[in-house]
Amino acid sequence: MKPQETKAVSDPAAVKLSLAQKIGYGMGEAGSTLSFTMIGSYLTVFYSDVVGLAPAVISVIMLIARIWQVQTILTVCITDSGNFQYIDIS
């Protein structure tokens, strides 16, 4: 059997994914989303029944968490897209 040759791709965005790869990535994301949804649903019930918070307060807590998550994602996107010089501390 002949080993497959791999070619370096200069533009990763130009790589086309097969249907099986797309389904695989989609299934991984579906599992991740399902787990986060289940945890969020449980936290809502926990905060209201056990802790005794009002639903409005729970909504504000969840909103702040989502805003923080978006801010983190935007920060990563901005820093990854820039041509920043890394400082060598050694």
N, C-alpha and C positions, 0 to 999 in steps of 0.2 A: 504494500500500500504506500502510496506517495504522500508525504506530508503536505498539508495545504500551506500555500504561501500567504502571508499576511502583508498587506500594504498599509503604510502609514497614510492616514487621511489628514490633509491640511485643514479642512473645514469639517468639524464634526456635525454641523447642521446639515451637510450635504449627504450624510449617510441615510439610506433608506432602510426602514425596519420591515421585516416580514410580518405577515398577518399573525403568525404564531407568537412573535416577539411582542407585538402590540397587545394581543390578548393576555399574554403573561404579565406585562406591565399593568394592564387594566385590572387584572385579578388581584395583583398585589396592592394596588391602590384601593380597590373595593374592600379588601380585608382591613386595611388601615383605617379607612373611613368608617367601616362598621364598628370597629373597636372604639374609636373616638366617640362615635354617636352613642354607643351603649354606656360608656363611662360618663358622658355628659348627661344622659338621661338619669343615670343612677345618682349623680351629684345633685341634680335638681330635686329629686325626691328626698335625698338625705338632708340637704339644706333646709327644705321646708318642713319635713316631719321630725327629724331628730334634733337639728339645731334650732328650729323654730323661726327661721327668717321669713320675711314676707316675700311673695313672688316678685314684687317690683325690685327688691334688693338683690334677689338672685339673678334677675335679668340684667341688672347693672353690672354685677360681678362677671357674668358671662360675656357681656359686651366689652368690658375692659380687657378681658382675656383675649377676645378676638382682635381688638384693636392692637394689642401688644404683639400678637402673632403676625398681623399684617405688617406692622412696623419692622419687625425682625426680618421678615421675608424681603421687604423693600430694601433694607440696609444691605442684606447679602447680595441682592441683585445689583445694587449700585456699586458696591465694592468689587464684585466679580467682573463687572463690565469695564471698569476703568483701567488705565495703564498706570498703576501706582508702583513706585519704587519701594521695595521692601528694605527695611533697615536691618543691617546685620549687626547684632549686638555682641557677637563673639570677639 
